[in-house]
Amino acid sequence: MKILSFVHEGNILDVGPGGGALLDVLSDKFKGSNIFGIDFSENVINELLAKKRAQGKSWNVIKGNALA
């Protein structure tokens, strides 16, 4: 993924994470980082939380507006 060349270790935010594919890639590549996804959709957040629990993912998700 070309976008990974712009990402560095530390705190990483995925705005509008959808199904969490980028969250998964980021957590695999940047294991020492704090990775968050932010989305304003309650449905997206609930689906990602279910995925995180079922698959033991280390990233976190936040319900909110990234522009606020």
PDB file as gemmi writes it, atoms N, CA and C in Angstrom:
CRYST1    1.000    1.000    1.000  90.00  90.00  90.00 P 1                      
ATOM      1  N   MET A   1       0.834  -1.182   0.000  1.00  0.00           N  
ATOM      2  CA  MET A   1       0.000   0.000   0.000  1.00  0.00           C  
ATOM      3  C   MET A   1       0.879   1.246   0.000  1.00  0.00           C  
ATOM      4  N   LYS A   2       0.636   2.086  -0.940  1.00  0.00           N  
ATOM      5  CA  LYS A   2       1.431   3.306  -1.078  1.00  0.00           C  
ATOM      6  C   LYS A   2       1.287   4.237   0.126  1.00  0.00           C  
ATOM      7  N   ILE A   3       0.118   4.264   0.732  1.00  0.00           N  
ATOM      8  CA  ILE A   3      -0.132   5.158   1.862  1.00  0.00           C  
ATOM      9  C   ILE A   3       0.803   4.879   3.036  1.00  0.00           C  
ATOM     10  N   LEU A   4       1.275   3.651   3.162  1.00  0.00           N  
ATOM     11  CA  LEU A   4       2.134   3.295   4.295  1.00  0.00           C  
ATOM     12  C   LEU A   4       3.458   4.056   4.302  1.00  0.00           C  
ATOM     13  N   SER A   5       3.892   4.545   3.147  1.00  0.00           N  
ATOM     14  CA  SER A   5       5.138   5.316   3.109  1.00  0.00           C  
ATOM     15  C   SER A   5       4.986   6.677   3.805  1.00  0.00           C  
ATOM     16  N   PHE A   6       3.762   7.091   4.074  1.00  0.00           N  
ATOM     17  CA  PHE A   6       3.504   8.369   4.741  1.00  0.00           C  
ATOM     18  C   PHE A   6       3.229   8.199   6.235  1.00  0.00           C  
ATOM     19  N   VAL A   7       3.221   6.968   6.713  1.00  0.00           N  
ATOM     20  CA  VAL A   7       2.870   6.678   8.104  1.00  0.00           C  
ATOM     21  C   VAL A   7       4.130   6.360   8.894  1.00  0.00           C  
ATOM     22  N   HIS A   8       4.174   6.838  10.143  1.00  0.00           N  
ATOM     23  CA  HIS A   8       5.312   6.602  11.024  1.00  0.00           C  
ATOM     24  C   HIS A   8       4.816   6.045  12.353  1.00  0.00           C  
ATOM     25  N   GLU A   9       5.685   5.357  13.072  1.00  0.00           N  
ATOM     26  CA  GLU A   9       5.361   4.815  14.390  1.00  0.00           C  
ATOM     27  C   GLU A   9       4.803   5.914  15.291  1.00  0.00           C  
ATOM     28  N   GLY A  10       3.984   5.526  16.231  1.00  0.00           N  
ATOM     29  CA  GLY A  10       3.450   6.464  17.211  1.00  0.00           C  
ATOM     30  C   GLY A  10       1.945   6.337  17.296  1.00  0.00           C  
ATOM     31  N   ASN A  11       1.281   7.475  17.349  1.00  0.00           N  
ATOM     32  CA  ASN A  11      -0.174   7.504  17.363  1.00  0.00           C  
ATOM     33  C   ASN A  11      -0.655   7.654  15.928  1.00  0.00           C  
ATOM     34  N   ILE A  12      -1.465   6.701  15.476  1.00  0.00           N  
ATOM     35  CA  ILE A  12      -1.927   6.671  14.093  1.00  0.00           C  
ATOM     36  C   ILE A  12      -3.454   6.698  14.096  1.00  0.00           C  
ATOM     37  N   LEU A  13      -4.048   7.561  13.276  1.00  0.00           N  
ATOM     38  CA  LEU A  13      -5.494   7.702  13.196  1.00  0.00           C  
ATOM     39  C   LEU A  13      -5.976   7.389  11.789  1.00  0.00           C  
ATOM     40  N   ASP A  14      -6.920   6.480  11.694  1.00  0.00           N  
ATOM     41  CA  ASP A  14      -7.580   6.149  10.425  1.00  0.00           C  
ATOM     42  C   ASP A  14      -8.960   6.796  10.471  1.00  0.00           C  
ATOM     43  N   VAL A  15      -9.178   7.790   9.629  1.00  0.00           N  
ATOM     44  CA  VAL A  15     -10.456   8.494   9.581  1.00  0.00           C  
ATOM     45  C   VAL A  15     -11.380   7.758   8.619  1.00  0.00           C  
ATOM     46  N   GLY A  16     -12.544   7.345   9.122  1.00  0.00           N  
ATOM     47  CA  GLY A  16     -13.493   6.592   8.306  1.00  0.00           C  
ATOM     48  C   GLY A  16     -12.989   5.194   7.994  1.00  0.00           C  
ATOM     49  N   PRO A  17     -12.776   4.359   9.009  1.00  0.00           N  
ATOM     50  CA  PRO A  17     -12.130   3.067   8.817  1.00  0.00           C  
ATOM     51  C   PRO A  17     -12.948   1.996   8.095  1.00  0.00           C  
ATOM     52  N   GLY A  18     -14.230   2.228   7.862  1.00  0.00           N  
ATOM     53  CA  GLY A  18     -15.043   1.241   7.137  1.00  0.00           C  
ATOM     54  C   GLY A  18     -14.986  -0.124   7.798  1.00  0.00           C  
ATOM     55  N   GLY A  19     -14.580  -1.135   7.058  1.00  0.00           N  
ATOM     56  CA  GLY A  19     -14.504  -2.500   7.573  1.00  0.00           C  
ATOM     57  C   GLY A  19     -13.244  -2.808   8.359  1.00  0.00           C  
ATOM     58  N   GLY A  20     -12.321  -1.872   8.445  1.00  0.00           N  
ATOM     59  CA  GLY A  20     -11.120  -2.051   9.260  1.00  0.00           C  
ATOM     60  C   GLY A  20      -9.917  -2.623   8.533  1.00  0.00           C  
ATOM     61  N   ALA A  21      -9.960  -2.703   7.208  1.00  0.00           N  
ATOM     62  CA  ALA A  21      -8.828  -3.281   6.461  1.00  0.00           C  
ATOM     63  C   ALA A  21      -7.527  -2.512   6.713  1.00  0.00           C  
ATOM     64  N   LEU A  22      -7.587  -1.186   6.655  1.00  0.00           N  
ATOM     65  CA  LEU A  22      -6.373  -0.395   6.891  1.00  0.00           C  
ATOM     66  C   LEU A  22      -5.936  -0.501   8.353  1.00  0.00           C  
ATOM     67  N   LEU A  23      -6.877  -0.557   9.274  1.00  0.00           N  
ATOM     68  CA  LEU A  23      -6.524  -0.754  10.684  1.00  0.00           C  
ATOM     69  C   LEU A  23      -5.716  -2.032  10.858  1.00  0.00           C  
ATOM     70  N   ASP A  24      -6.137  -3.093  10.167  1.00  0.00           N  
ATOM     71  CA  ASP A  24      -5.420  -4.367  10.247  1.00  0.00           C  
ATOM     72  C   ASP A  24      -4.007  -4.250   9.687  1.00  0.00           C  
ATOM     73  N   VAL A  25      -3.870  -3.617   8.536  1.00  0.00           N  
ATOM     74  CA  VAL A  25      -2.547  -3.454   7.914  1.00  0.00           C  
ATOM     75  C   VAL A  25      -1.648  -2.613   8.813  1.00  0.00           C  
ATOM     76  N   LEU A  26      -2.180  -1.519   9.341  1.00  0.00           N  
ATOM     77  CA  LEU A  26      -1.398  -0.642  10.209  1.00  0.00           C  
ATOM     78  C   LEU A  26      -0.948  -1.371  11.475  1.00  0.00           C  
ATOM     79  N   SER A  27      -1.840  -2.155  12.064  1.00  0.00           N  
ATOM     80  CA  SER A  27      -1.465  -2.845  13.301  1.00  0.00           C  
ATOM     81  C   SER A  27      -0.440  -3.950  13.050  1.00  0.00           C  
ATOM     82  N   ASP A  28      -0.453  -4.538  11.863  1.00  0.00           N  
ATOM     83  CA  ASP A  28       0.562  -5.535  11.522  1.00  0.00           C  
ATOM     84  C   ASP A  28       1.924  -4.892  11.286  1.00  0.00           C  
ATOM     85  N   LYS A  29       1.949  -3.744  10.627  1.00  0.00           N  
ATOM     86  CA  LYS A  29       3.207  -3.091  10.266  1.00  0.00           C  
ATOM     87  C   LYS A  29       3.804  -2.267  11.407  1.00  0.00           C  
ATOM     88  N   PHE A  30       2.956  -1.620  12.193  1.00  0.00           N  
ATOM     89  CA  PHE A  30       3.419  -0.710  13.252  1.00  0.00           C  
ATOM     90  C   PHE A  30       2.996  -1.257  14.617  1.00  0.00           C  
ATOM     91  N   LYS A  31       3.586  -2.356  14.998  1.00  0.00           N  
ATOM     92  CA  LYS A  31       3.192  -3.079  16.209  1.00  0.00           C  
ATOM     93  C   LYS A  31       3.349  -2.266  17.496  1.00  0.00           C  
ATOM     94  N   GLY A  32       4.270  -1.335  17.549  1.00  0.00           N  
ATOM     95  CA  GLY A  32       4.474  -0.534  18.749  1.00  0.00           C  
ATOM     96  C   GLY A  32       3.643   0.724  18.799  1.00  0.00           C  
ATOM     97  N   SER A  33       2.742   0.899  17.856  1.00  0.00           N  
ATOM     98  CA  SER A  33       1.961   2.136  17.757  1.00  0.00           C  
ATOM     99  C   SER A  33       0.583   2.002  18.388  1.00  0.00           C  
ATOM    100  N   ASN A  34       0.013   3.143  18.720  1.00  0.00           N  
ATOM    101  CA  ASN A  34      -1.375   3.234  19.159  1.00  0.00           C  
ATOM    102  C   ASN A  34      -2.205   3.559  17.928  1.00  0.00           C  
ATOM    103  N   ILE A  35      -3.022   2.630  17.490  1.00  0.00           N  
ATOM    104  CA  ILE A  35      -3.765   2.789  16.246  1.00  0.00           C  
ATOM    105  C   ILE A  35      -5.243   2.942  16.562  1.00  0.00           C  
ATOM    106  N   PHE A  36      -5.823   4.002  16.020  1.00  0.00           N  
ATOM    107  CA  PHE A  36      -7.222   4.326  16.261  1.00  0.00           C  
ATOM    108  C   PHE A  36      -7.947   4.529  14.945  1.00  0.00           C  
ATOM    109  N   GLY A  37      -9.203   4.158  14.937  1.00  0.00           N  
ATOM    110  CA  GLY A  37     -10.091   4.493  13.843  1.00  0.00           C  
ATOM    111  C   GLY A  37     -11.179   5.379  14.401  1.00  0.00           C  
ATOM    112  N   ILE A  38     -11.587   6.400  13.662  1.00  0.00           N  
ATOM    113  CA  ILE A  38     -12.670   7.268  14.098  1.00  0.00           C  
ATOM    114  C   ILE A  38     -13.728   7.316  13.013  1.00  0.00           C  
ATOM    115  N   ASP A  39     -14.974   7.167  13.429  1.00  0.00           N  
ATOM    116  CA  ASP A  39     -16.081   7.193  12.487  1.00  0.00           C  
ATOM    117  C   ASP A  39     -17.302   7.747  13.201  1.00  0.00           C  
ATOM    118  N   PHE A  40     -18.180   8.438  12.468  1.00  0.00           N  
ATOM    119  CA  PHE A  40     -19.376   8.996  13.091  1.00  0.00           C  
ATOM    120  C   PHE A  40     -20.555   8.028  13.057  1.00  0.00           C  
ATOM    121  N   SER A  41     -20.383   6.899  12.363  1.00  0.00           N  
ATOM    122  CA  SER A  41     -21.462   5.919  12.242  1.00  0.00           C  
ATOM    123  C   SER A  41     -21.436   4.916  13.389  1.00  0.00           C  
ATOM    124  N   GLU A  42     -22.514   4.883  14.133  1.00  0.00           N  
ATOM    125  CA  GLU A  42     -22.643   3.919  15.239  1.00  0.00           C  
ATOM    126  C   GLU A  42     -22.546   2.486  14.715  1.00  0.00           C  
ATOM    127  N   ASN A  43     -23.115   2.228  13.540  1.00  0.00           N  
ATOM    128  CA  ASN A  43     -23.072   0.880  12.951  1.00  0.00           C  
ATOM    129  C   ASN A  43     -21.642   0.457  12.640  1.00  0.00           C  
ATOM    130  N   VAL A  44     -20.854   1.348  12.069  1.00  0.00           N  
ATOM    131  CA  VAL A  44     -19.457   1.035  11.745  1.00  0.00           C  
ATOM    132  C   VAL A  44     -18.688   0.739  13.031  1.00  0.00           C  
ATOM    133  N   ILE A  45     -18.867   1.567  14.031  1.00  0.00           N  
ATOM    134  CA  ILE A  45     -18.167   1.369  15.305  1.00  0.00           C  
ATOM    135  C   ILE A  45     -18.536   0.019  15.922  1.00  0.00           C  
ATOM    136  N   ASN A  46     -19.833  -0.306  15.922  1.00  0.00           N  
ATOM    137  CA  ASN A  46     -20.269  -1.581  16.500  1.00  0.00           C  
ATOM    138  C   ASN A  46     -19.695  -2.775  15.743  1.00  0.00           C  
ATOM    139  N   GLU A  47     -19.661  -2.696  14.423  1.00  0.00           N  
ATOM    140  CA  GLU A  47     -19.086  -3.781  13.620  1.00  0.00           C  
ATOM    141  C   GLU A  47     -17.592  -3.935  13.886  1.00  0.00           C  
ATOM    142  N   LEU A  48     -16.888  -2.823  13.980  1.00  0.00           N  
ATOM    143  CA  LEU A  48     -15.449  -2.880  14.243  1.00  0.00           C  
ATOM    144  C   LEU A  48     -15.157  -3.410  15.650  1.00  0.00           C  
ATOM    145  N   LEU A  49     -15.966  -3.019  16.617  1.00  0.00           N  
ATOM    146  CA  LEU A  49     -15.774  -3.541  17.975  1.00  0.00           C  
ATOM    147  C   LEU A  49     -16.009  -5.050  18.015  1.00  0.00           C  
ATOM    148  N   ALA A  50     -17.015  -5.517  17.281  1.00  0.00           N  
ATOM    149  CA  ALA A  50     -17.269  -6.960  17.210  1.00  0.00           C  
ATOM    150  C   ALA A  50     -16.089  -7.676  16.545  1.00  0.00           C  
ATOM    151  N   LYS A  51     -15.544  -7.092  15.473  1.00  0.00           N  
ATOM    152  CA  LYS A  51     -14.389  -7.670  14.790  1.00  0.00           C  
ATOM    153  C   LYS A  51     -13.181  -7.708  15.717  1.00  0.00           C  
ATOM    154  N   LYS A  52     -12.981  -6.607  16.447  1.00  0.00           N  
ATOM    155  CA  LYS A  52     -11.844  -6.536  17.368  1.00  0.00           C  
ATOM    156  C   LYS A  52     -11.921  -7.646  18.413  1.00  0.00           C  
ATOM    157  N   ARG A  53     -13.103  -7.838  18.995  1.00  0.00           N  
ATOM    158  CA  ARG A  53     -13.269  -8.892  20.016  1.00  0.00           C  
ATOM    159  C   ARG A  53     -13.094 -10.285  19.408  1.00  0.00           C  
ATOM    160  N   ALA A  54     -13.732 -10.522  18.259  1.00  0.00           N  
ATOM    161  CA  ALA A  54     -13.711 -11.848  17.643  1.00  0.00           C  
ATOM    162  C   ALA A  54     -12.324 -12.248  17.156  1.00  0.00           C  
ATOM    163  N   GLN A  55     -11.561 -11.263  16.664  1.00  0.00           N  
ATOM    164  CA  GLN A  55     -10.261 -11.565  16.067  1.00  0.00           C  
ATOM    165  C   GLN A  55      -9.075 -11.147  16.933  1.00  0.00           C  
ATOM    166  N   GLY A  56      -9.343 -10.597  18.110  1.00  0.00           N  
ATOM    167  CA  GLY A  56      -8.273 -10.202  19.017  1.00  0.00           C  
ATOM    168  C   GLY A  56      -7.385  -9.095  18.481  1.00  0.00           C  
ATOM    169  N   LYS A  57      -7.984  -8.125  17.834  1.00  0.00           N  
ATOM    170  CA  LYS A  57      -7.222  -7.012  17.249  1.00  0.00           C  
ATOM    171  C   LYS A  57      -6.744  -6.051  18.340  1.00  0.00           C  
ATOM    172  N   SER A  58      -5.646  -5.363  18.075  1.00  0.00           N  
ATOM    173  CA  SER A  58      -5.077  -4.447  19.072  1.00  0.00           C  
ATOM    174  C   SER A  58      -5.461  -2.993  18.846  1.00  0.00           C  
ATOM    175  N   TRP A  59      -6.024  -2.662  17.687  1.00  0.00           N  
ATOM    176  CA  TRP A  59      -6.404  -1.284  17.414  1.00  0.00           C  
ATOM    177  C   TRP A  59      -7.673  -0.920  18.186  1.00  0.00           C  
ATOM    178  N   ASN A  60      -7.965   0.366  18.219  1.00  0.00           N  
ATOM    179  CA  ASN A  60      -9.135   0.884  18.935  1.00  0.00           C  
ATOM    180  C   ASN A  60      -9.984   1.713  17.983  1.00  0.00           C  
ATOM    181  N   VAL A  61     -11.255   1.860  18.323  1.00  0.00           N  
ATOM    182  CA  VAL A  61     -12.141   2.697  17.517  1.00  0.00           C  
ATOM    183  C   VAL A  61     -12.874   3.686  18.417  1.00  0.00           C  
ATOM    184  N   ILE A  62     -13.150   4.839  17.833  1.00  0.00           N  
ATOM    185  CA  ILE A  62     -13.794   5.930  18.554  1.00  0.00           C  
ATOM    186  C   ILE A  62     -14.962   6.414  17.711  1.00  0.00           C  
ATOM    187  N   LYS A  63     -16.118   6.633  18.341  1.00  0.00           N  
ATOM    188  CA  LYS A  63     -17.243   7.240  17.638  1.00  0.00           C  
ATOM    189  C   LYS A  63     -17.085   8.743  17.759  1.00  0.00           C  
ATOM    190  N   GLY A  64     -17.017   9.405  16.608  1.00  0.00           N  
ATOM    191  CA  GLY A  64     -16.870  10.854  16.628  1.00  0.00           C  
ATOM    192  C   GLY A  64     -16.712  11.418  15.245  1.00  0.00           C  
ATOM    193  N   ASN A  65     -16.651  12.716  15.183  1.00  0.00           N  
ATOM    194  CA  ASN A  65     -16.482  13.441  13.928  1.00  0.00           C  
ATOM    195  C   ASN A  65     -15.038  13.935  13.862  1.00  0.00           C  
ATOM    196  N   ALA A  66     -14.292  13.448  12.909  1.00  0.00           N  
ATOM    197  CA  ALA A  66     -12.880  13.821  12.792  1.00  0.00           C  
ATOM    198  C   ALA A  66     -12.694  15.300  12.490  1.00  0.00           C  
ATOM    199  N   LEU A  67     -13.721  15.941  11.970  1.00  0.00           N  
ATOM    200  CA  LEU A  67     -13.610  17.356  11.628  1.00  0.00           C  
ATOM    201  C   LEU A  67     -13.943  18.266  12.816  1.00  0.00           C  
ATOM    202  N   ALA A  68     -14.504  17.701  13.875  1.00  0.00           N  
ATOM    203  CA  ALA A  68     -14.891  18.510  15.027  1.00  0.00           C  
ATOM    204  C   ALA A  68     -13.732  18.696  15.981  1.00  0.00           C  
TER     205      ALA A  68                                                      
END                                                                             
